[in-house]
Amino acid sequence: MGRKEREEHWRHQEAMAAKAEKVLDRASKKGSKEKTWRGATADFISMNEFCSDCARRGFVSVADKVAHIKDPKTDRVLFWDQRNWRTLCSSCYERVVAETPLVVLEPISSKAELFMVED
């Protein structure tokens, strides 16, 4: 990866972080973690438009749901970590998630002092 690609990558990452903070700020003002989840997943789907499960099997379907790859249970960091999200179409969502209810965890404040590691 050349310098130009790295710079473009980081510009994109910073833009996405700013966008995510806006979504969190809007939702915290309204006091609704479900609204935050809906906004975050809508943004995620707009960036990842196709069902990841169908793609893995060689099909193309438009995604309309987001599911966690690894169940976060009560781990807020894992819940809101987009690397743990995948887009699914309705039929794959029903098959993969089944009857498991989604418990939306409280968003993490942008002011939280988290240790971040570059991948």
C-alpha positions in Angstrom: 0.0 0.0 0.0 1.5 3.3 -1.1 1.5 6.6 0.7 -1.4 7.9 -1.3 -3.5 4.9 -0.5 -2.6 5.1 3.2 -3.6 8.8 3.3 -6.8 8.1 1.5 -7.5 5.3 3.9 -7.0 7.4 7.0 -9.1 10.3 5.6 -11.9 7.8 5.1 -11.4 6.4 8.6 -11.5 9.9 10.1 -14.6 10.8 8.2 -16.3 7.6 9.3 -15.3 8.3 12.9 -16.7 11.8 12.7 -19.9 10.4 11.2 -20.2 7.8 14.0 -19.7 10.5 16.6 -22.5 12.6 15.1 -24.8 9.7 15.2 -24.0 9.0 18.8 -24.3 12.7 19.8 -27.7 12.9 18.1 -28.9 9.8 19.8 -27.6 10.8 23.2 -29.4 14.1 23.0 -32.6 12.2 22.3 -31.7 9.6 25.0 -32.4 6.6 22.8 -29.8 3.8 22.4 -32.2 2.1 19.9 -32.1 5.2 17.7 -28.3 5.2 17.9 -28.3 1.5 16.8 -30.7 2.2 13.9 -28.6 5.1 12.7 -25.3 3.2 13.0 -26.6 0.2 11.2 -28.2 2.3 8.4 -24.8 3.9 7.8 -23.1 0.5 7.9 -25.6 -0.9 5.4 -25.0 2.1 3.1 -21.3 1.2 3.1 -21.8 -2.6 2.8 -24.8 -3.0 0.6 -24.8 -6.7 -0.1 -25.5 -9.7 2.2 -22.2 -11.1 3.4 -23.6 -14.6 3.9 -25.0 -14.8 0.4 -21.7 -13.5 -1.0 -19.8 -16.2 0.9 -22.1 -18.8 -0.8 -21.7 -17.2 -4.3 -25.0 -15.3 -4.4 -25.8 -11.6 -4.6 -28.5 -10.2 -2.4 -29.1 -6.7 -1.1 -28.6 -6.4 2.6 -31.2 -4.8 4.9 -30.1 -6.0 8.4 -27.0 -6.0 10.5 -26.0 -8.9 12.8 -23.1 -9.4 15.1 -20.5 -12.0 14.0 -19.6 -12.8 17.6 -22.4 -12.4 20.2 -21.4 -9.5 22.4 -23.7 -10.5 25.3 -22.9 -7.6 27.7 -19.6 -6.4 26.1 -20.4 -2.8 25.0 -17.1 -2.5 23.1 -17.8 -5.7 21.1 -21.4 -4.6 20.5 -20.5 -1.3 18.9 -17.3 -2.6 17.1 -18.2 -2.5 13.4 -15.5 -5.2 12.8 -17.9 -7.5 14.6 -20.9 -6.5 12.4 -22.0 -8.1 9.1 -24.8 -7.2 6.7 -27.4 -9.7 5.9 -30.5 -9.9 3.7 -33.8 -10.7 5.5 -33.8 -14.4 4.7 -30.2 -14.9 5.9 -30.9 -12.8 9.0 -33.9 -15.0 9.9 -31.8 -18.1 9.4 -28.6 -16.9 11.2 -30.2 -14.9 14.0 -33.4 -17.0 14.3 -35.3 -16.2 17.5 -32.3 -14.5 19.4 -33.6 -11.2 20.6 -31.3 -8.2 20.2 -30.5 -6.4 23.4 -29.1 -3.0 22.5 -26.3 -2.0 24.8 -25.6 1.6 25.9 -23.4 3.4 23.4 -19.8 4.2 24.4 -19.2 7.9 24.9 -16.8 9.6 22.5 -15.1 11.0 25.6 -14.3 7.5 26.9 -10.6 6.9 27.3 -10.2 3.6 25.4 -6.9 2.2 24.4 -7.0 1.8 20.6 -4.8 -0.6 18.6 -4.1 -0.3 14.9 -4.8 -3.4 12.9 
